[in-house]
């Protein structure tokens, strides 16, 4: 069993979480704000927001290689940009398209048109 409040593994039948001390039984003497449900899976760790400034600058300067998309967690789009910017040299215009695409996305990030990373967490 895992505490859904802190994610620590706890012994079956525990009444309190040994790490955070929350009541796991949902007894009548606790207020609803202090009740904690028990889950059989660990709690999802909270994701920290990525830097809007870093993502924007990566897009402007290294966007042709999709580095800003790797940083923000958009792996599929990043791989397409990377391939277009490197292997796309065969068709000669691939790197130019990829560079313009990355530059425009970098400006959109800095202007606030792109507000979340690949996991839906707002950029900070």
C-alpha positions in Angstrom: 0.0 0.0 0.0 1.1 3.6 -0.6 0.0 6.8 1.0 -1.7 9.0 -1.6 -0.6 12.1 0.3 3.2 11.6 0.3 3.6 8.4 -1.8 5.5 6.5 0.8 5.0 2.8 0.9 3.2 1.8 4.1 2.4 -1.6 5.7 -1.1 -2.9 5.1 -3.6 -2.0 7.8 -1.7 1.1 8.9 -3.8 3.8 10.5 -1.3 6.6 10.0 1.4 7.3 7.4 4.8 7.0 9.1 6.2 9.8 6.9 3.6 12.5 6.9 1.5 11.4 9.9 -1.9 11.7 8.2 -4.8 9.6 9.3 -5.4 6.8 6.7 -8.5 5.3 8.2 -10.8 8.3 7.5 -12.2 8.0 11.1 -14.9 10.3 12.4 -12.6 12.5 14.5 -10.8 14.0 11.5 -11.9 16.8 9.3 -12.3 16.1 5.6 -9.2 18.3 4.8 -7.0 16.0 6.9 -8.3 12.7 5.5 -6.0 10.8 3.2 -7.0 8.0 1.0 -4.8 5.0 0.6 -3.8 3.8 -2.9 -2.1 0.6 -4.1 0.1 2.6 -6.5 2.7 5.3 -5.6 1.6 8.9 -6.0 2.6 10.7 -9.2 5.5 13.1 -8.4 4.7 16.7 -9.1 6.5 18.1 -12.1 8.4 21.3 -11.8 7.6 23.9 -14.5 10.3 24.5 -17.2 11.8 28.0 -17.8 9.9 30.0 -20.4 13.1 32.1 -21.0 15.3 29.0 -21.5 12.8 27.3 -23.8 12.4 30.5 -25.9 16.1 31.1 -26.3 16.8 27.5 -27.1 14.1 27.8 -29.8 15.7 30.9 -31.3 19.3 29.8 -31.3 19.1 25.9 -31.5 15.5 25.5 -32.8 16.8 24.1 -36.1 17.8 21.0 -34.2 14.6 20.8 -32.0 16.6 21.3 -28.8 13.8 23.5 -27.3 11.2 20.7 -27.9 13.5 18.1 -26.3 13.8 20.5 -23.3 10.0 21.0 -23.0 9.2 17.3 -23.5 7.8 17.3 -27.0 9.9 14.3 -28.1 8.1 13.5 -31.4 8.2 17.0 -32.7 11.9 17.3 -31.5 12.9 14.2 -33.4 11.2 15.5 -36.6 13.0 18.8 -36.3 16.4 17.1 -35.6 16.0 14.9 -38.6 14.9 17.7 -40.8 17.8 19.9 -39.7 20.4 17.2 -40.2 19.4 14.5 -42.7 17.3 17.1 -44.5 20.5 18.5 -45.9 20.0 15.9 -48.7 17.1 18.0 -50.1 19.0 21.2 -49.3 16.0 23.1 -47.9 15.5 20.9 -44.8 17.8 22.8 -42.5 16.3 26.1 -43.6 12.7 25.0 -42.9 13.8 23.5 -39.5 15.6 26.7 -38.5 12.7 28.9 -39.4 10.3 26.6 -37.6 12.4 26.6 -34.4 12.9 30.4 -34.6 9.1 31.0 -34.9 8.4 28.6 -32.0 11.0 30.3 -29.8 9.3 33.7 -30.4 5.9 32.1 -29.7 7.2 30.7 -26.4 8.6 34.1 -25.3 5.4 35.9 -26.4 3.3 33.5 -24.4 1.5 31.8 -27.3 3.0 28.4 -26.1 2.3 28.2 -22.4 2.7 24.6 -21.4 5.4 21.9 -21.7 4.9 18.4 -23.2 3.4 17.2 -19.9 0.9 20.0 -19.6 2.8 21.8 -16.9 2.8 25.6 -17.3 6.1 27.3 -18.2 7.5 29.6 -15.5 
